[in-house]
Amino acid sequence: MTLYGIALYLHILAAVGIIGGSCLEQYIHTRMHRARTLDTLKEWLGAGRTISKLMPIFALSLLIFGTYMTFARWGWEQPWILVSLGLLIAISIASPLLLAPNMRAIGKAAFSGASLSDIAILLADPVSNIASGVFTVVSLAIVLLMVMKPALMPTLIIVVVAAVIGVFVGWPKAPAPAAAKESVGAETSAGRAQ
C-alpha cells in the first residue's frame, strides 16, 4: 500500500463524513420541524449539535489529504480540483455565518420554553434552509467532480445545477402540524377572550 493510497482512502472517508453529516443535518432539521413537543425538538437539536462539531474535522481532513494528492499526482491545473477546493472553502466559511446563528436562536428558544409555533418560525428561516440545501447538494457535486474529473465547462455546469437543486431541497417547509394547531388554538382562545 502506497502513501497515496492511504491518503486517497482517508480522503474518501472524510468525503463520506461530510456527505453523511450534511444529509443527517437535513434529516434532523426535518424532524425538528415535525416535532410535536419541546422535548422531542430538544433531542433532535442535541443530535444536530453533535454532527455540527464533527463537520469541521471532516472538512479539514478532506482538505489535508486532497492537498497531498494534488501535489503528489494531479497538479493544480485541474479545474475540478480548483473548483472543488474553492467550494469546500466557501462552504466552510459560509456555513457558520448562515446556519449557526439560526440554530443558536432555535436552541435558545427551545430551552427558554418558547412555544412550538414560535420555534416553527425560526425553523422556516429561508436563508438558513436554502443555504443548508445548497451546501448539501453542492457537497454531493464535489464528490461527483472528484469521480468524473471533468474539464472546466462541465465542472461549472455541474456546480450550477447542484446549486439550483439545492435551493429546491432547502426551500422552507410548511409549518409543522403541531405548531399550526397550537397557533390556531391560540387564535381561537384570543377570539373568545374578546
N, C-alpha and C positions, 0 to 999 in steps of 0.2 A: 504494500500500500504506500502510495506516494504522499508527500506533504500536500500536494494539490488535491489529491483525492480526499484527504481528511478535511481540508478547507471547504471543498465542494459539499461534502456530507454535512458539515456544521452550518454552512450557508443555507442548504436546503432545510435543515431543521429550524433555523431562525425564520426562514420564509414561511414554513408551516405554522410556526408560533404566531407570526404576525397575522396570517390569513385566518387561522383558527381564532385568535383573540379578537380580530375585527368582526368576524361572524358572530362570535359569542356576545360581543358588546351589542350588536344589532338585536340579537335574540333577547338579551337581558332588558334592553330598552323596551322592547315589545311587551315583555312580561310585566315590567314596571307599569306600563301604560294600562295593562289589563288588570292590575291588582285591585282587589275588592276591599282590602283592609290595609291600614298603615303598616301593620306588622309584616304582611307579605311584601309590600313595597320596600320596606327596610331590608328584608332578607336579600332581595334582588339587588338593591343598592350596594349592599356589602359584597356581593359576588362581583359586581361591576368594578368596585374599588380594587379588589384583588387582581383582576385582569389588567386594569389600568397600570398597576405597579409593575407588571411583567412586560408590558409592551415596550418600554424604553430599552430593556435588556435585549429583547428580540431584535429591535431596530439597530442597536449598537453592534450586536453580533453579526447581523446581516451586512452592515457596513464594513466591519473589520475583515471578515472573510471574503466579501465581494471585492474589496480593495486589493487584498492579497492576490486573488485570482486574476484581477485585471492586470496587475503588474507582472504576474508570473506567466500569463498566457495571452490575454486578449489585447491589451493596449488600450489607450484612452481615446482612440479614434473611432471606436464603435458607437454609433448613435444610440443603440438600445441601452448601452451601459451609461452613457451620459444622461439620457432622459430618465432612466430608472433611478440613478443616483440623485438627480435633481428632484424627482418626485418624492423619493424617500426623505430627503432633507426638508422639502416643503411640508410634507405631512407631519414630520417630527416637530416642526416649528408651529404649524397651524393648529395641530390637534390640541395642545394645551391652551391656546388662545381662544379657540372656537368651541371646544367641548367642555373643558374643565370648569369654566365659570357656571355654566348651566347645571352641571352635575353637582357642584357645590351648593347651588341655590336649591336644588331638589332635595339634597341631603339635609340642609338647614331647615327647610320647610317641613320635611318628614319628621325630623327629630324635635321640632318645636311644636308639634301637634297640629299642623295645618290640615285643612280638610283635603280629601282626595280631589275634589273639584279644583281647589287652588293649585294643587300639585299637577293636575292634568294640564293646566295652562302652561306650566313650566316644561312638562314633558312634550308638549306640542310646539315648542320653540322652533320656528322654521330654520333659523341659522344653524343651530346645533344638529338638528335632524338631517338637513340636507348635507352639511359638512360630513357627518358620520357616514351617510350613504355614499358620498363621493369617495371618501377615504377608503371605505371597504372595497368598492368596485375597482378603484384605481390600484389598490394593493393587488387584487387579482390580475389586473392588467400588467403590472410589473412582473409577476410570475410568468405570464404569457410571453412578455418580451424576453425574459431570460431563456425560455424554452425555444422560441422561434428565432431569436436573434435577427430581427428584420432590419432593413435599411431605414433611412430617416423618414421618408414619407409614410410607409406603413406603420412605423413606430408612432408617429404623430396621430395618424388616423385611429389607431388602437386606443391611444390615451384620450382623445376627444370623445370617441364612442363610449368609453368607460365612464368618463365624467358625466355625460348625458344620462347614461343608465343609472349612475349613482344618484343623480338628482331625483329620479323617479323612485329609486329604492328608499331614499331618505325623506321623501315628501311627507310632511306631517300627517299623522293619522287622525281619524275622527276621535272625539272624546271617548274615553273608556265608559262602558255601560254603567259601572258603579258610580263614577263621577257624574255622569249625565243624570242618573236617578237622584243622586244626592243634590244636584243643582236644581232639578225640578222640584224636589221635596222642599228645599229651602225657599224657592219662589212661591210655592203653594202656601207654605206657612206664613210667609211675609204678606201674601194677599189676604189670608184670613185675619191676620192681625190688624189690617187696615179696615 
